[in-house]
Amino acid sequence: MTDELFSRVADFPDFLVIDKAPGVSVHRDREPEGLVERVAAATGHERLYLVHRLDRMTSGLLLLAKNAASCAALAELFARRRVEKYYFALSASRPQKKQGLVRGDMERTRGGSWRLCRAQTDPAVTRFFSISAAAGLRLFVLRPETGKTHQLRVAMKSLGAPVLGDSRYGGEPADRGYLHAYALRFDYRGQHICLQSQPRHGRLFAEAEVREALSRVAEPWRLPWPPSRSSQPDA
């Protein structure tokens, strides 16, 4: 049962790292137990704390703190943009540019969706690279510098390349929403942490051509990203 919800990636003294399956909410959603409680029960921890969030459709790396103090410390790293975050996404559409920046304020629309605006008051910032993965299929490496709700999904839509399986933002139908939180890099209490987890779910992620494309960007921090301001908190 637990493998359907998550797999364990790493276990540190202050926090646990899991790979969340797609289609699993990080919230209880009126259920007696949520993902965090289920992970705690399955791993033998009395209590775990949610440090950051992933959308229901998004799979990948999720940090769960083992105590309130470590939760606060880790959350502060995310808030101050001291965590490098890298995501993989698949799209059936090709953007006009192979790499670039998506930047703009996020505005809520009807039905819980969001849209990108021209205003730059409190912008969502996403950098990306796009490479060919297979015939009619593009692999995106996404590096969000902020952590806004639905940020990457909206950024992909704004590029004219919505995430496959993301019906909310115009993605073509697929067996899952093809967005995966692949890597996290940060310094924590004197230790440099580098976490990676390849996508485990989805027919397309398992195809040989896509796996080969993923292998070409297995260390996405080595891509020629422009200088980042991610060390600075939001104004």
N, C-alpha and C positions, 0 to 999 in steps of 0.2 A: 504493500500500500504506500509506504513512504517513498518508494522509487517513482511512483506516479506524481508525487508532489515535489520532491527535491532529491538531490544527491549531495553528499557531504564533500566539500572541496578541501578545506583546511580547518585545523583546530588550533587556535592560539590561546594563551592564558587568559586574555581579556575578551576574546570574541571568537565566534564560530562563523565560517564561511560556507554557504550552500549555493548550489545551482538550482534556482527555482524553475519548475516546469512551466511551459506556456499554459494559459487558461486557468491558472491558480491565482487567486487574489491574496494580497498580503494582509487584507483586513478580514475581520470575522464575517461581515456581511450577514448579520443576524443568525449566524451559526453558533452553536455552543462553544466550539473551538475554532480558532483561526490557524493560519499557517504557522505562526510563531509558537503557539501552544503545542501544535502537533510536532514541530521540530524539537521542542524542548522535551516532550515525552519520549520521542524516538531516540534521542541522544543522551538521555539520562540527566538532563539539567532541570533543576527546580524551576527556573525562570530564565527567559531570554528576552532581550529588548530589541525592538526594531530600530535600526540606525537610519536607514534611508528606504526608499520605496521603488518598486517597479510596477508598471501597469500590469493588469491581469494578462494581457496577450503577450507580454514581454518575458522571455526566459533569461536565465543567466545569474550572474553573481549578486549575492545579497549578503550583507553583513548583519549578524545578530550578536549584540553585546551580551556579556555574561553578568554584568552588574550595571547599576545606574551611573556610576562614575565613568566607566569606560564608554557607555553609551553617549554621555554628554561630551566626552573628549573626541570621540569619533564623529559625532554629529557636527561638532565645531569645525573639524577638518573639512567636511563637506560644505558647510556654510561659508567658510573662508576660501573655498575653491583650492584647497591644498590636496585634492584627490584627482589624479588623472583618470578619466573615464573613457573607455573605448567600447563602441558597440558595432555589431555587424547587422546589416539589413539587406534584404533582397527586394528588388523591384523589377517589374516587367517593362519599365520605361527607362529611357536614357536621358540624363540631364544635358543641358547645353554645355556645361563645363565638367571636366573630369575632376576638378578639385575647386574648393572655394569656401565661402563663408556665408552663413545665413544668420541675419541679425535683425531683430525687431521686437517691439512689444507684443505681448500675447493678450488677446481679448476674448473673453468668453462669449460663445454664441448659444443658440438654442440647443437643448437636449444634451448639455454637458460637453459639447465640443468647444474647440478653441480655434482661433485664426491668428495669423501673423499680420501685424500692422506696420505701417511705415514709421510710426513714432518710435523714438529711442529713449523714452523716459526711464524705463527699467527693462532693457531688452533681454530676450533669450538669445544666446550666442552659441552657434553650432558650426564647427568646421567639418569638412568632409573630403573624402577621396572616393572616386567611383572607378571600378575596373570591370571588364567583361568577365562574366562567370560562366556563361553558356549561351547558346543561341537564344536571343530574346530575353536574356536575364542579366541584370547588373548587380554586382556586389558593392555595397557601400560600407566604408569604414567611417564611422561617425564619432566625433570627439566633442561632446557638449561641454562648454565652459560654464554653463549655468544649469540649474536643475528645475526648470519650470514644468508644470503639468502638461503632458502630451507634447513636450518640446520637440522631440525627434520626429514624431509622427507628423506634426505640423510642418516641420522643416522639410521633410521629404515631400509632402504635398506641395509646398511652395516651390520646390524644384521641378515640379511636374513629374515626379517619380514616386508616387505613394508606395508605402510598404505593402508588399504582397500579403493578402489576407486581412488587411486593415480596412474593413468595409466602412468604418466611420469616416475615414478620410480619403475614400475613393480608390482604395487598393483592389486589385483584381482578386476574385475568390481563390482561396488556397486552403490547404489542410490545417494551417495555423497562421498567426500573424508573424511574419518573418523578421522579427526584431529581437536581437540577443545581446545581453550585457556581457561582453567577452573578457574585458580586462580592467583591473583597478591597480593603480600604483600610488603609494603614499608613504610618508615617514610617520612612524608611530612610536613614541617613547624610545627614540634612539635606534630604531630598527627600520630598515627600508623594506617595505612590503610590496611584492609584485605578484598579483593573482591573475590567473587565466583559466578559462573554462570553455572548451569548444562546444558549439551547439550539439545537443544530443537528441533533439526532437525535430521532426519535420522531414518529409520525403525529399524536398529539394536540397536541404542541408546535407543529406546523405549521398547525393549524386556525385559521381567521381569528378566531373568537371568543376563542380562547386567546391568540393573538398580541396582540389588542386588550387583554386583561386584563394581559398581561405589560408592555405599553407604559405602563399606568397606574402600575406600580410599578418603572419603569426606574431610578429613583434611590431605592432602598429605604431609604437612610440618612435620607431626608427624612420618612419615616413618623413618627408621634408615638410613638416608642419611649419607655418610661419610663427614668429615669436608670439607667445601666449601671454595674456594678462590674467590667467586663471589663478594666480597667487593672490589676487586682490579681491576682497569681498564686494558684493553688490553695493552700490552707492545708496 
